[in-house]
Amino acid sequence: MTSQQPLDPHALGRVHFIGMGGAGMSAVARLLLARGVPVSGSDAKDSAGLRELEGLGATVFVGQDASNVSGAATVVVSTAIRESNPELAAARAAGLRVLHRSEALAAAMHGRHVIAVAGTHGKTTTSSMTAVALRTAGLDPSWAIGAFVADLGANAGFGDGDWFVAEADESDGSFMAYHPRIAVVTNVEPDHLDHYGSAEAFHRAFDEFSDTVREGGTLVACVDDPGAARLARRRRELGAAVLTYGTDGSADVHVSQVRPAGTGATCRLSFPAGEGRREVELALAVPGAHNVADAAAAFAAGLAAGGDPELLLAGLGQFHGSARRFDLKGEEGSVRVFDDYAHHPTEVAAALGAARDVAQGHRVLAVFQPHLYSRTREFAEPFCRALELADLACVTDVFGAREQPEPGITGATITGHARDARVVSTPTMQEAVAAVVERAEPGDVVMTVGAGDVTALGPQLLAALARR
């Protein structure tokens, strides 16, 4: 993915999205519609999201056919769209401009100061928190985030202010497209090695991302994470502005006294103020040390954008989470069921740690669906160690997503590293539901965890709990 300067959205002509119903694609379509750009799009299946875009003025096609691109000047694709797709093939044959989703998003952001939030973990929550905090601070930002954010009312929106908050996805290298005024890096822990090939290449990609920050801009980085801390040192050596955050004593925005508080958390923040420093209390409505870290990142980004500290803190305190991030699905028989998108060992450990805080001495039961065969193979033992934070973790078969099955790589690849009966193999969802429902007691917290279709399991668990 190149890092060429973004296009003016009004130079794109009619823009056609292949796979417009997806979260990322629908966000960009929504933004271009808000900027007065004519939009059309298709998807294999009808959905409420497509019909919402239709209500905003988009032309919608259910099913994909070469004729759908007729009249379009620009076609937008994601990495998931293959060259054999009939609409993409027709666009290529007609010589139409073809943009990756990230390039179309960069065009939608044209003319705004961009805050791009990147990192292996925490991108969605940090970008959501940043947008909510800036809005509460009166800066009326625009935003594009990879999940629905209840506090914002959508996954994307266009405000009247100068700032645009964007979740910057590193999975395919497309985060090079944004040329931000402020870049936030939550962590740099190797992942997506199916794309990058090596940890070294993954780290180089973040170096390149930080180099896309506009002259005079700021890198916000977590000093607690070795990869992000290295990035901060590198940028400072180049003479660029850097604002660090974290629990390490060297952090510019220093986090201390992190404590659980019911279904939330509190901490102390110390930060530069005038010639000295100021210390304040931050109270969050979402649990876990990882959410505290993400809030510190959002606060630092808000400071770099010129936000009033008190108003930024108020906005962070009003944040109630984004879809699939410790998302409460319901309660039955005093057993609460949450869903979380965690799909890397570090994320799984953070989600289960937050569940421990919320359970307040009761047990944590989890259903984990591994995502991608390559990731399961690469991180099998770290996944098992993370899952041992639960009292019972049921591991299902792998959700392959874009990958073909690998011989011998299953959920049992993870459970083979188990040291006791806390982490068990339940290949099917039905087996996992039965195992959890048999063990669940009043006060327990149940987590469905993973980036695949395990998210649909919440209602089944609640129904099974109700039938007991």
Secondary structure, 3 states (H helix, E strand, C coil): CCCCCCCCHHHCCCEEEECCCCHHHHHHHHHHHHCCCCEEEEECCCCHHHHHHHHCCCEEEECCCHHHHCCCCEEEECCCCCCCCHHHHHHHHHCCEEEEHHHHHHHHCCCCEEEEEECCCCHHHHHHHHHHHHHHCCCCCEEEEEEEECCCCEEEECCCCCEEEEECCCCCCHHHHCCCCEEEECCCCCCCHHHHCCHHHHHHHHHHHHHCCCCCCEEEEECCCHHHHHHHHHHHHCCCEEEEEECCCCCCEEEEEEEEECCEEEEEEEEEECCEEEEEEEEECCCCHHHHHHHHHHHHHHHHCCCCHHHHHHHHHCCCCECCCCEEEEEECCEEEEEECCCCHHHHHHHHHHHHHHHCCCCEEEEECCECHHHHHHCHHHHHHHHCCCCEEEECCCECCCCCCCCCCCHHHHHCCCCCCCEEECCCHHHHHHHHHHHCCCCCEEEEECCCHHHHHHHHHHHHHHHC
